């Protein structure tokens, strides 16, 4: 995600609101999936840390301060 300049929860939320299709592709998820909804809810509610694990068990931890 760093290659796409998504390094914080804030970056993720900006991409969500400006180009959700690009975020779908980056996360390898469809916006209609349950996992997508969980990620969005967690990002919106985050006041510190955010963890994303994809189906292949690789992931990223983001914090709101970068």
mmCIF file as Biopython writes it, N, C-alpha, C and O atoms, coordinates in Angstrom:
data_model
#
loop_
_atom_site.group_PDB
_atom_site.id
_atom_site.type_symbol
_atom_site.label_atom_id
_atom_site.label_alt_id
_atom_site.label_comp_id
_atom_site.label_asym_id
_atom_site.label_entity_id
_atom_site.label_seq_id
_atom_site.pdbx_PDB_ins_code
_atom_site.Cartn_x
_atom_site.Cartn_y
_atom_site.Cartn_z
_atom_site.occupancy
_atom_site.B_iso_or_equiv
_atom_site.auth_seq_id
_atom_site.auth_asym_id
_atom_site.pdbx_PDB_model_num
ATOM 1   N N  . UNK A ? 1  ? 0.815   -1.178  0.000  1.0 0.0 1  A 1 
ATOM 2   C CA . UNK A ? 1  ? 0.000   0.000   0.000  1.0 0.0 1  A 1 
ATOM 3   C C  . UNK A ? 1  ? 0.869   1.257   0.000  1.0 0.0 1  A 1 
ATOM 4   O O  . UNK A ? 1  ? 0.437   2.316   -0.454 1.0 0.0 1  A 1 
ATOM 5   N N  . UNK A ? 2  ? 2.089   1.136   0.508  1.0 0.0 2  A 1 
ATOM 6   C CA . UNK A ? 2  ? 2.970   2.297   0.510  1.0 0.0 2  A 1 
ATOM 7   C C  . UNK A ? 2  ? 3.270   2.770   -0.909 1.0 0.0 2  A 1 
ATOM 8   O O  . UNK A ? 2  ? 3.417   3.969   -1.148 1.0 0.0 2  A 1 
ATOM 9   N N  . UNK A ? 3  ? 3.360   1.840   -1.842 1.0 0.0 3  A 1 
ATOM 10  C CA . UNK A ? 3  ? 3.609   2.221   -3.236 1.0 0.0 3  A 1 
ATOM 11  C C  . UNK A ? 3  ? 2.523   3.140   -3.768 1.0 0.0 3  A 1 
ATOM 12  O O  . UNK A ? 3  ? 2.772   3.963   -4.649 1.0 0.0 3  A 1 
ATOM 13  N N  . UNK A ? 4  ? 1.318   2.998   -3.231 1.0 0.0 4  A 1 
ATOM 14  C CA . UNK A ? 4  ? 0.178   3.822   -3.651 1.0 0.0 4  A 1 
ATOM 15  C C  . UNK A ? 4  ? -0.033  5.012   -2.715 1.0 0.0 4  A 1 
ATOM 16  O O  . UNK A ? 4  ? -1.049  5.704   -2.791 1.0 0.0 4  A 1 
ATOM 17  N N  . UNK A ? 5  ? 0.946   5.241   -1.828 1.0 0.0 5  A 1 
ATOM 18  C CA . UNK A ? 5  ? 0.905   6.368   -0.883 1.0 0.0 5  A 1 
ATOM 19  C C  . UNK A ? 5  ? -0.232  6.253   0.128  1.0 0.0 5  A 1 
ATOM 20  O O  . UNK A ? 5  ? -0.772  7.262   0.582  1.0 0.0 5  A 1 
ATOM 21  N N  . UNK A ? 6  ? -0.591  5.014   0.479  1.0 0.0 6  A 1 
ATOM 22  C CA . UNK A ? 6  ? -1.586  4.777   1.535  1.0 0.0 6  A 1 
ATOM 23  C C  . UNK A ? 6  ? -0.805  4.258   2.737  1.0 0.0 6  A 1 
ATOM 24  O O  . UNK A ? 6  ? -0.532  3.064   2.864  1.0 0.0 6  A 1 
ATOM 25  N N  . UNK A ? 7  ? -0.455  5.201   3.618  1.0 0.0 7  A 1 
ATOM 26  C CA . UNK A ? 7  ? 0.402   4.865   4.743  1.0 0.0 7  A 1 
ATOM 27  C C  . UNK A ? 7  ? -0.273  5.083   6.093  1.0 0.0 7  A 1 
ATOM 28  O O  . UNK A ? 7  ? 0.242   4.635   7.118  1.0 0.0 7  A 1 
ATOM 29  N N  . UNK A ? 8  ? -1.404  5.755   6.108  1.0 0.0 8  A 1 
ATOM 30  C CA . UNK A ? 8  ? -2.118  6.011   7.358  1.0 0.0 8  A 1 
ATOM 31  C C  . UNK A ? 8  ? -3.607  5.727   7.147  1.0 0.0 8  A 1 
ATOM 32  O O  . UNK A ? 8  ? -4.074  5.578   6.018  1.0 0.0 8  A 1 
ATOM 33  N N  . UNK A ? 9  ? -4.324  5.657   8.244  1.0 0.0 9  A 1 
ATOM 34  C CA . UNK A ? 9  ? -5.780  5.495   8.165  1.0 0.0 9  A 1 
ATOM 35  C C  . UNK A ? 9  ? -6.377  6.673   7.405  1.0 0.0 9  A 1 
ATOM 36  O O  . UNK A ? 9  ? -7.304  6.511   6.611  1.0 0.0 9  A 1 
ATOM 37  N N  . UNK A ? 10 ? -5.840  7.842   7.658  1.0 0.0 10 A 1 
ATOM 38  C CA . UNK A ? 10 ? -6.323  9.036   6.945  1.0 0.0 10 A 1 
ATOM 39  C C  . UNK A ? 10 ? -6.166  8.863   5.432  1.0 0.0 10 A 1 
ATOM 40  O O  . UNK A ? 10 ? -7.080  9.185   4.673  1.0 0.0 10 A 1 
ATOM 41  N N  . UNK A ? 11 ? -5.006  8.353   4.992  1.0 0.0 11 A 1 
ATOM 42  C CA . UNK A ? 11 ? -4.789  8.113   3.561  1.0 0.0 11 A 1 
ATOM 43  C C  . UNK A ? 11 ? -5.810  7.120   3.011  1.0 0.0 11 A 1 
ATOM 44  O O  . UNK A ? 11 ? -6.342  7.299   1.916  1.0 0.0 11 A 1 
ATOM 45  N N  . UNK A ? 12 ? -6.075  6.065   3.794  1.0 0.0 12 A 1 
ATOM 46  C CA . UNK A ? 12 ? -7.051  5.064   3.377  1.0 0.0 12 A 1 
ATOM 47  C C  . UNK A ? 12 ? -8.431  5.698   3.212  1.0 0.0 12 A 1 
ATOM 48  O O  . UNK A ? 12 ? -9.124  5.438   2.229  1.0 0.0 12 A 1 
ATOM 49  N N  . UNK A ? 13 ? -8.825  6.524   4.171  1.0 0.0 13 A 1 
ATOM 50  C CA . UNK A ? 13 ? -10.134 7.164   4.102  1.0 0.0 13 A 1 
ATOM 51  C C  . UNK A ? 13 ? -10.219 8.150   2.938  1.0 0.0 13 A 1 
ATOM 52  O O  . UNK A ? 13 ? -11.253 8.237   2.276  1.0 0.0 13 A 1 
ATOM 53  N N  . UNK A ? 14 ? -9.151  8.885   2.688  1.0 0.0 14 A 1 
ATOM 54  C CA . UNK A ? 14 ? -9.144  9.797   1.541  1.0 0.0 14 A 1 
ATOM 55  C C  . UNK A ? 14 ? -9.341  9.019   0.254  1.0 0.0 14 A 1 
ATOM 56  O O  . UNK A ? 14 ? -10.132 9.416   -0.601 1.0 0.0 14 A 1 
ATOM 57  N N  . UNK A ? 15 ? -8.623  7.910   0.112  1.0 0.0 15 A 1 
ATOM 58  C CA . UNK A ? 15 ? -8.776  7.093   -1.094 1.0 0.0 15 A 1 
ATOM 59  C C  . UNK A ? 15 ? -10.175 6.495   -1.170 1.0 0.0 15 A 1 
ATOM 60  O O  . UNK A ? 15 ? -10.750 6.411   -2.255 1.0 0.0 15 A 1 
ATOM 61  N N  . UNK A ? 16 ? -10.724 6.083   -0.046 1.0 0.0 16 A 1 
ATOM 62  C CA . UNK A ? 16 ? -12.085 5.550   -0.012 1.0 0.0 16 A 1 
ATOM 63  C C  . UNK A ? 16 ? -13.076 6.552   -0.592 1.0 0.0 16 A 1 
ATOM 64  O O  . UNK A ? 16 ? -13.950 6.187   -1.377 1.0 0.0 16 A 1 
ATOM 65  N N  . UNK A ? 17 ? -12.936 7.819   -0.202 1.0 0.0 17 A 1 
ATOM 66  C CA . UNK A ? 17 ? -13.896 8.833   -0.628 1.0 0.0 17 A 1 
ATOM 67  C C  . UNK A ? 17 ? -13.587 9.431   -1.996 1.0 0.0 17 A 1 
ATOM 68  O O  . UNK A ? 17 ? -14.480 9.978   -2.644 1.0 0.0 17 A 1 
ATOM 69  N N  . UNK A ? 18 ? -12.333 9.336   -2.444 1.0 0.0 18 A 1 
ATOM 70  C CA . UNK A ? 18 ? -11.990 9.937   -3.734 1.0 0.0 18 A 1 
ATOM 71  C C  . UNK A ? 18 ? -11.922 8.926   -4.869 1.0 0.0 18 A 1 
ATOM 72  O O  . UNK A ? 18 ? -12.220 9.263   -6.015 1.0 0.0 18 A 1 
ATOM 73  N N  . UNK A ? 19 ? -11.531 7.683   -4.563 1.0 0.0 19 A 1 
ATOM 74  C CA . UNK A ? 19 ? -11.398 6.671   -5.616 1.0 0.0 19 A 1 
ATOM 75  C C  . UNK A ? 19 ? -11.606 5.273   -5.034 1.0 0.0 19 A 1 
ATOM 76  O O  . UNK A ? 19 ? -10.653 4.502   -4.917 1.0 0.0 19 A 1 
ATOM 77  N N  . UNK A ? 20 ? -12.851 4.943   -4.670 1.0 0.0 20 A 1 
ATOM 78  C CA . UNK A ? 20 ? -13.103 3.644   -4.034 1.0 0.0 20 A 1 
ATOM 79  C C  . UNK A ? 20 ? -12.716 2.451   -4.908 1.0 0.0 20 A 1 
ATOM 80  O O  . UNK A ? 20 ? -12.347 1.401   -4.383 1.0 0.0 20 A 1 
ATOM 81  N N  . UNK A ? 21 ? -12.794 2.595   -6.218 1.0 0.0 21 A 1 
ATOM 82  C CA . UNK A ? 21 ? -12.403 1.493   -7.110 1.0 0.0 21 A 1 
ATOM 83  C C  . UNK A ? 21 ? -10.915 1.186   -6.963 1.0 0.0 21 A 1 
ATOM 84  O O  . UNK A ? 21 ? -10.522 0.020   -6.937 1.0 0.0 21 A 1 
ATOM 85  N N  . UNK A ? 22 ? -10.099 2.210   -6.869 1.0 0.0 22 A 1 
ATOM 86  C CA . UNK A ? 22 ? -8.662  1.999   -6.679 1.0 0.0 22 A 1 
ATOM 87  C C  . UNK A ? 22 ? -8.396  1.305   -5.345 1.0 0.0 22 A 1 
ATOM 88  O O  . UNK A ? 22 ? -7.534  0.430   -5.258 1.0 0.0 22 A 1 
ATOM 89  N N  . UNK A ? 23 ? -9.132  1.694   -4.313 1.0 0.0 23 A 1 
ATOM 90  C CA . UNK A ? 23 ? -8.979  1.045   -3.014 1.0 0.0 23 A 1 
ATOM 91  C C  . UNK A ? 23 ? -9.417  -0.412  -3.080 1.0 0.0 23 A 1 
ATOM 92  O O  . UNK A ? 23 ? -8.772  -1.279  -2.491 1.0 0.0 23 A 1 
ATOM 93  N N  . UNK A ? 24 ? -10.498 -0.687  -3.785 1.0 0.0 24 A 1 
ATOM 94  C CA . UNK A ? 24 ? -10.930 -2.078  -3.993 1.0 0.0 24 A 1 
ATOM 95  C C  . UNK A ? 24 ? -9.798  -2.896  -4.597 1.0 0.0 24 A 1 
ATOM 96  O O  . UNK A ? 24 ? -9.484  -3.991  -4.129 1.0 0.0 24 A 1 
ATOM 97  N N  . UNK A ? 25 ? -9.199  -2.354  -5.633 1.0 0.0 25 A 1 
ATOM 98  C CA . UNK A ? 25 ? -8.124  -3.066  -6.316 1.0 0.0 25 A 1 
ATOM 99  C C  . UNK A ? 25 ? -6.918  -3.260  -5.399 1.0 0.0 25 A 1 
ATOM 100 O O  . UNK A ? 25 ? -6.298  -4.323  -5.394 1.0 0.0 25 A 1 
ATOM 101 N N  . UNK A ? 26 ? -6.597  -2.241  -4.637 1.0 0.0 26 A 1 
ATOM 102 C CA . UNK A ? 26 ? -5.458  -2.300  -3.737 1.0 0.0 26 A 1 
ATOM 103 C C  . UNK A ? 26 ? -5.656  -3.359  -2.657 1.0 0.0 26 A 1 
ATOM 104 O O  . UNK A ? 26 ? -4.732  -4.109  -2.342 1.0 0.0 26 A 1 
ATOM 105 N N  . UNK A ? 27 ? -6.849  -3.418  -2.096 1.0 0.0 27 A 1 
ATOM 106 C CA . UNK A ? 27 ? -7.148  -4.377  -1.031 1.0 0.0 27 A 1 
ATOM 107 C C  . UNK A ? 27 ? -7.568  -5.745  -1.569 1.0 0.0 27 A 1 
ATOM 108 O O  . UNK A ? 27 ? -7.710  -6.707  -0.814 1.0 0.0 27 A 1 
ATOM 109 N N  . UNK A ? 28 ? -7.762  -5.813  -2.873 1.0 0.0 28 A 1 
ATOM 110 C CA . UNK A ? 28 ? -8.223  -7.048  -3.513 1.0 0.0 28 A 1 
ATOM 111 C C  . UNK A ? 28 ? -9.552  -7.517  -2.916 1.0 0.0 28 A 1 
ATOM 112 O O  . UNK A ? 28 ? -9.752  -8.701  -2.645 1.0 0.0 28 A 1 
ATOM 113 N N  . UNK A ? 29 ? -10.455 -6.547  -2.720 1.0 0.0 29 A 1 
ATOM 114 C CA . UNK A ? 29 ? -11.790 -6.806  -2.174 1.0 0.0 29 A 1 
ATOM 115 C C  . UNK A ? 29 ? -12.832 -6.058  -2.991 1.0 0.0 29 A 1 
ATOM 116 O O  . UNK A ? 29 ? -12.522 -5.054  -3.633 1.0 0.0 29 A 1 
ATOM 117 N N  . UNK A ? 30 ? -14.034 -6.534  -2.969 1.0 0.0 30 A 1 
ATOM 118 C CA . UNK A ? 30 ? -15.162 -5.822  -3.571 1.0 0.0 30 A 1 
ATOM 119 C C  . UNK A ? 30 ? -15.851 -4.987  -2.498 1.0 0.0 30 A 1 
ATOM 120 O O  . UNK A ? 30 ? -15.952 -5.406  -1.345 1.0 0.0 30 A 1 
ATOM 121 N N  . UNK A ? 31 ? -16.318 -3.819  -2.879 1.0 0.0 31 A 1 
ATOM 122 C CA . UNK A ? 31 ? -16.964 -2.919  -1.927 1.0 0.0 31 A 1 
ATOM 123 C C  . UNK A ? 31 ? -18.205 -3.550  -1.308 1.0 0.0 31 A 1 
ATOM 124 O O  . UNK A ? 31 ? -18.624 -3.139  -0.226 1.0 0.0 31 A 1 
ATOM 125 N N  . UNK A ? 32 ? -18.788 -4.516  -1.956 1.0 0.0 32 A 1 
ATOM 126 C CA . UNK A ? 32 ? -19.989 -5.155  -1.429 1.0 0.0 32 A 1 
ATOM 127 C C  . UNK A ? 32 ? -19.677 -6.278  -0.429 1.0 0.0 32 A 1 
ATOM 128 O O  . UNK A ? 32 ? -20.597 -6.850  0.156  1.0 0.0 32 A 1 
ATOM 129 N N  . UNK A ? 33 ? -18.397 -6.597  -0.228 1.0 0.0 33 A 1 
ATOM 130 C CA . UNK A ? 33 ? -18.052 -7.713  0.654  1.0 0.0 33 A 1 
ATOM 131 C C  . UNK A ? 33 ? -18.155 -7.322  2.129  1.0 0.0 33 A 1 
ATOM 132 O O  . UNK A ? 33 ? -18.071 -6.148  2.491  1.0 0.0 33 A 1 
ATOM 133 N N  . UNK A ? 34 ? -18.337 -8.329  2.952  1.0 0.0 34 A 1 
ATOM 134 C CA . UNK A ? 34 ? -18.423 -8.112  4.399  1.0 0.0 34 A 1 
ATOM 135 C C  . UNK A ? 34 ? -17.103 -7.556  4.927  1.0 0.0 34 A 1 
ATOM 136 O O  . UNK A ? 34 ? -17.097 -6.658  5.769  1.0 0.0 34 A 1 
ATOM 137 N N  . UNK A ? 35 ? -16.010 -8.076  4.442  1.0 0.0 35 A 1 
ATOM 138 C CA . UNK A ? 35 ? -14.680 -7.636  4.901  1.0 0.0 35 A 1 
ATOM 139 C C  . UNK A ? 35 ? -14.456 -6.156  4.590  1.0 0.0 35 A 1 
ATOM 140 O O  . UNK A ? 35 ? -13.893 -5.425  5.405  1.0 0.0 35 A 1 
ATOM 141 N N  . UNK A ? 36 ? -14.899 -5.718  3.413  1.0 0.0 36 A 1 
ATOM 142 C CA . UNK A ? 36 ? -14.794 -4.305  3.024  1.0 0.0 36 A 1 
ATOM 143 C C  . UNK A ? 36 ? -15.520 -3.438  4.050  1.0 0.0 36 A 1 
ATOM 144 O O  . UNK A ? 36 ? -14.986 -2.428  4.509  1.0 0.0 36 A 1 
ATOM 145 N N  . UNK A ? 37 ? -16.732 -3.836  4.403  1.0 0.0 37 A 1 
ATOM 146 C CA . UNK A ? 37 ? -17.512 -3.090  5.379  1.0 0.0 37 A 1 
ATOM 147 C C  . UNK A ? 37 ? -16.805 -3.001  6.718  1.0 0.0 37 A 1 
ATOM 148 O O  . UNK A ? 37 ? -16.828 -1.956  7.368  1.0 0.0 37 A 1 
ATOM 149 N N  . UNK A ? 38 ? -16.175 -4.096  7.133  1.0 0.0 38 A 1 
ATOM 150 C CA . UNK A ? 38 ? -15.435 -4.096  8.389  1.0 0.0 38 A 1 
ATOM 151 C C  . UNK A ? 38 ? -14.258 -3.125  8.334  1.0 0.0 38 A 1 
ATOM 152 O O  . UNK A ? 38 ? -14.020 -2.379  9.283  1.0 0.0 38 A 1 
ATOM 153 N N  . UNK A ? 39 ? -13.535 -3.135  7.241  1.0 0.0 39 A 1 
ATOM 154 C CA . UNK A ? 39 ? -12.379 -2.255  7.088  1.0 0.0 39 A 1 
ATOM 155 C C  . UNK A ? 39 ? -12.817 -0.800  7.132  1.0 0.0 39 A 1 
ATOM 156 O O  . UNK A ? 39 ? -12.203 0.018   7.817  1.0 0.0 39 A 1 
ATOM 157 N N  . UNK A ? 40 ? -13.875 -0.476  6.403  1.0 0.0 40 A 1 
ATOM 158 C CA . UNK A ? 40 ? -14.367 0.902   6.358  1.0 0.0 40 A 1 
ATOM 159 C C  . UNK A ? 40 ? -14.849 1.348   7.732  1.0 0.0 40 A 1 
ATOM 160 O O  . UNK A ? 40 ? -14.516 2.444   8.180  1.0 0.0 40 A 1 
ATOM 161 N N  . UNK A ? 41 ? -15.629 0.509   8.401  1.0 0.0 41 A 1 
ATOM 162 C CA . UNK A ? 41 ? -16.120 0.865   9.745  1.0 0.0 41 A 1 
ATOM 163 C C  . UNK A ? 41 ? -14.964 1.073   10.722 1.0 0.0 41 A 1 
ATOM 164 O O  . UNK A ? 41 ? -14.959 2.031   11.496 1.0 0.0 41 A 1 
ATOM 165 N N  . UNK A ? 42 ? -13.994 0.175   10.680 1.0 0.0 42 A 1 
ATOM 166 C CA . UNK A ? 42 ? -12.847 0.299   11.578 1.0 0.0 42 A 1 
ATOM 167 C C  . UNK A ? 42 ? -12.036 1.556   11.285 1.0 0.0 42 A 1 
ATOM 168 O O  . UNK A ? 42 ? -11.589 2.238   12.208 1.0 0.0 42 A 1 
ATOM 169 N N  . UNK A ? 43 ? -11.847 1.860   10.020 1.0 0.0 43 A 1 
ATOM 170 C CA . UNK A ? 43 ? -11.082 3.054   9.655  1.0 0.0 43 A 1 
ATOM 171 C C  . UNK A ? 43 ? -11.811 4.313   10.110 1.0 0.0 43 A 1 
ATOM 172 O O  . UNK A ? 43 ? -11.196 5.241   10.634 1.0 0.0 43 A 1 
ATOM 173 N N  . UNK A ? 44 ? -13.116 4.336   9.907  1.0 0.0 44 A 1 
ATOM 174 C CA . UNK A ? 44 ? -13.893 5.506   10.290 1.0 0.0 44 A 1 
ATOM 175 C C  . UNK A ? 44 ? -13.935 5.682   11.808 1.0 0.0 44 A 1 
ATOM 176 O O  . UNK A ? 44 ? -14.004 6.809   12.297 1.0 0.0 44 A 1 
ATOM 177 N N  . UNK A ? 45 ? -13.895 4.588   12.546 1.0 0.0 45 A 1 
ATOM 178 C CA . UNK A ? 45 ? -13.977 4.650   14.004 1.0 0.0 45 A 1 
ATOM 179 C C  . UNK A ? 45 ? -12.604 4.734   14.672 1.0 0.0 45 A 1 
ATOM 180 O O  . UNK A ? 45 ? -12.511 4.950   15.880 1.0 0.0 45 A 1 
ATOM 181 N N  . UNK A ? 46 ? -11.549 4.562   13.889 1.0 0.0 46 A 1 
ATOM 182 C CA . UNK A ? 46 ? -10.204 4.485   14.447 1.0 0.0 46 A 1 
ATOM 183 C C  . UNK A ? 46 ? -9.776  5.780   15.119 1.0 0.0 46 A 1 
ATOM 184 O O  . UNK A ? 46 ? -9.984  6.876   14.599 1.0 0.0 46 A 1 
ATOM 185 N N  . UNK A ? 47 ? -9.183  5.624   16.271 1.0 0.0 47 A 1 
ATOM 186 C CA . UNK A ? 47 ? -8.587  6.781   16.929 1.0 0.0 47 A 1 
ATOM 187 C C  . UNK A ? 47 ? -7.123  6.505   17.219 1.0 0.0 47 A 1 
ATOM 188 O O  . UNK A ? 47 ? -6.505  7.167   18.053 1.0 0.0 47 A 1 
ATOM 189 N N  . UNK A ? 48 ? -6.583  5.531   16.530 1.0 0.0 48 A 1 
ATOM 190 C CA . UNK A ? 48 ? -5.180  5.200   16.768 1.0 0.0 48 A 1 
ATOM 191 C C  . UNK A ? 48 ? -4.623  4.247   15.735 1.0 0.0 48 A 1 
ATOM 192 O O  . UNK A ? 48 ? -3.883  4.658   14.842 1.0 0.0 48 A 1 
ATOM 193 N N  . UNK A ? 49 ? -4.972  2.982   15.849 1.0 0.0 49 A 1 
ATOM 194 C CA . UNK A ? 49 ? -4.365  1.962   15.003 1.0 0.0 49 A 1 
ATOM 195 C C  . UNK A ? 49 ? -5.417  1.281   14.134 1.0 0.0 49 A 1 
ATOM 196 O O  . UNK A ? 49 ? -6.594  1.218   14.490 1.0 0.0 49 A 1 
ATOM 197 N N  . UNK A ? 50 ? -4.966  0.772   12.985 1.0 0.0 50 A 1 
ATOM 198 C CA . UNK A ? 50 ? -5.822  0.049   12.067 1.0 0.0 50 A 1 
ATOM 199 C C  . UNK A ? 50 ? -5.029  -1.112  11.502 1.0 0.0 50 A 1 
ATOM 200 O O  . UNK A ? 50 ? -3.902  -0.926  11.043 1.0 0.0 50 A 1 
ATOM 201 N N  . UNK A ? 51 ? -5.592  -2.297  11.528 1.0 0.0 51 A 1 
ATOM 202 C CA . UNK A ? 51 ? -4.926  -3.488  11.008 1.0 0.0 51 A 1 
ATOM 203 C C  . UNK A ? 51 ? -5.741  -4.066  9.875  1.0 0.0 51 A 1 
ATOM 204 O O  . UNK A ? 51 ? -6.952  -4.244  10.006 1.0 0.0 51 A 1 
ATOM 205 N N  . UNK A ? 52 ? -5.089  -4.361  8.763  1.0 0.0 52 A 1 
ATOM 206 C CA . UNK A ? 52 ? -5.751  -5.035  7.657  1.0 0.0 52 A 1 
ATOM 207 C C  . UNK A ? 52 ? -4.979  -6.288  7.330  1.0 0.0 52 A 1 
ATOM 208 O O  . UNK A ? 52 ? -3.768  -6.230  7.114  1.0 0.0 52 A 1 
ATOM 209 N N  . UNK A ? 53 ? -5.662  -7.435  7.289  1.0 0.0 53 A 1 
ATOM 210 C CA . UNK A ? 53 ? -5.088  -8.696  6.838  1.0 0.0 53 A 1 
ATOM 211 C C  . UNK A ? 53 ? -5.884  -9.161  5.646  1.0 0.0 53 A 1 
ATOM 212 O O  . UNK A ? 53 ? -7.108  -9.263  5.713  1.0 0.0 53 A 1 
ATOM 213 N N  . UNK A ? 54 ? -5.198  -9.445  4.548  1.0 0.0 54 A 1 
ATOM 214 C CA . UNK A ? 54 ? -5.911  -9.946  3.379  1.0 0.0 54 A 1 
ATOM 215 C C  . UNK A ? 54 ? -6.072  -11.454 3.478  1.0 0.0 54 A 1 
ATOM 216 O O  . UNK A ? 54 ? -5.519  -12.065 4.392  1.0 0.0 54 A 1 
ATOM 217 N N  . UNK A ? 55 ? -6.817  -12.073 2.562  1.0 0.0 55 A 1 
ATOM 218 C CA . UNK A ? 55 ? -7.075  -13.519 2.659  1.0 0.0 55 A 1 
ATOM 219 C C  . UNK A ? 55 ? -5.815  -14.382 2.655  1.0 0.0 55 A 1 
ATOM 220 O O  . UNK A ? 55 ? -5.853  -15.517 3.129  1.0 0.0 55 A 1 
ATOM 221 N N  . UNK A ? 56 ? -4.714  -13.876 2.136  1.0 0.0 56 A 1 
ATOM 222 C CA . UNK A ? 56 ? -3.464  -14.647 2.119  1.0 0.0 56 A 1 
ATOM 223 C C  . UNK A ? 56 ? -2.663  -14.454 3.391  1.0 0.0 56 A 1 
ATOM 224 O O  . UNK A ? 56 ? -1.518  -14.897 3.477  1.0 0.0 56 A 1 
ATOM 225 N N  . UNK A ? 57 ? -3.249  -13.804 4.371  1.0 0.0 57 A 1 
ATOM 226 C CA . UNK A ? 57 ? -2.653  -13.596 5.694  1.0 0.0 57 A 1 
ATOM 227 C C  . UNK A ? 57 ? -1.461  -12.643 5.684  1.0 0.0 57 A 1 
ATOM 228 O O  . UNK A ? 57 ? -0.651  -12.662 6.611  1.0 0.0 57 A 1 
ATOM 229 N N  . UNK A ? 58 ? -1.343  -11.822 4.665  1.0 0.0 58 A 1 
ATOM 230 C CA . UNK A ? 58 ? -0.367  -10.742 4.739  1.0 0.0 58 A 1 
ATOM 231 C C  . UNK A ? 58 ? -1.148  -9.489  5.101  1.0 0.0 58 A 1 
ATOM 232 O O  . UNK A ? 58 ? -2.358  -9.431  4.883  1.0 0.0 58 A 1 
ATOM 233 N N  . UNK A ? 59 ? -0.485  -8.501  5.641  1.0 0.0 59 A 1 
ATOM 234 C CA . UNK A ? 59 ? -1.256  -7.352  6.071  1.0 0.0 59 A 1 
ATOM 235 C C  . UNK A ? 59 ? -0.417  -6.133  6.355  1.0 0.0 59 A 1 
ATOM 236 O O  . UNK A ? 59 ? 0.777   -6.079  6.064  1.0 0.0 59 A 1 
ATOM 237 N N  . UNK A ? 60 ? -1.075  -5.172  6.924  1.0 0.0 60 A 1 
ATOM 238 C CA . UNK A ? 60 ? -0.443  -3.902  7.230  1.0 0.0 60 A 1 
ATOM 239 C C  . UNK A ? 60 ? -1.100  -3.324  8.474  1.0 0.0 60 A 1 
ATOM 240 O O  . UNK A ? 60 ? -2.305  -3.477  8.675  1.0 0.0 60 A 1 
ATOM 241 N N  . UNK A ? 61 ? -0.311  -2.664  9.301  1.0 0.0 61 A 1 
ATOM 242 C CA . UNK A ? 61 ? -0.823  -1.930  10.449 1.0 0.0 61 A 1 
ATOM 243 C C  . UNK A ? 61 ? -0.595  -0.447  10.150 1.0 0.0 61 A 1 
ATOM 244 O O  . UNK A ? 61 ? 0.514   -0.033  9.812  1.0 0.0 61 A 1 
ATOM 245 N N  . UNK A ? 62 ? -1.640  0.327   10.279 1.0 0.0 62 A 1 
ATOM 246 C CA . UNK A ? 62 ? -1.560  1.764   10.026 1.0 0.0 62 A 1 
ATOM 247 C C  . UNK A ? 62 ? -1.923  2.514   11.298 1.0 0.0 62 A 1 
ATOM 248 O O  . UNK A ? 62 ? -2.740  2.046   12.091 1.0 0.0 62 A 1 
ATOM 249 N N  . UNK A ? 63 ? -1.325  3.659   11.486 1.0 0.0 63 A 1 
ATOM 250 C CA . UNK A ? 63 ? -1.764  4.510   12.586 1.0 0.0 63 A 1 
ATOM 251 C C  . UNK A ? 63 ? -2.073  5.899   12.040 1.0 0.0 63 A 1 
ATOM 252 O O  . UNK A ? 63 ? -1.581  6.288   10.981 1.0 0.0 63 A 1 
ATOM 253 N N  . UNK A ? 64 ? -2.878  6.624   12.762 1.0 0.0 64 A 1 
ATOM 254 C CA . UNK A ? 64 ? -3.356  7.914   12.269 1.0 0.0 64 A 1 
ATOM 255 C C  . UNK A ? 64 ? -2.262  8.974   12.247 1.0 0.0 64 A 1 
ATOM 256 O O  . UNK A ? 64 ? -2.437  10.026  11.632 1.0 0.0 64 A 1 
ATOM 257 N N  . UNK A ? 65 ? -1.155  8.716   12.898 1.0 0.0 65 A 1 
ATOM 258 C CA . UNK A ? 65 ? -0.064  9.691   12.886 1.0 0.0 65 A 1 
ATOM 259 C C  . UNK A ? 65 ? 0.984   9.373   11.842 1.0 0.0 65 A 1 
ATOM 260 O O  . UNK A ? 65 ? 1.963   10.110  11.726 1.0 0.0 65 A 1 
ATOM 261 N N  . UNK A ? 66 ? 0.821   8.304   11.077 1.0 0.0 66 A 1 
ATOM 262 C CA . UNK A ? 66 ? 1.798   7.953   10.034 1.0 0.0 66 A 1 
ATOM 263 C C  . UNK A ? 66 ? 2.795   6.967   10.547 1.0 0.0 66 A 1 
ATOM 264 O O  . UNK A ? 66 ? 3.692   6.556   9.810  1.0 0.0 66 A 1 
#
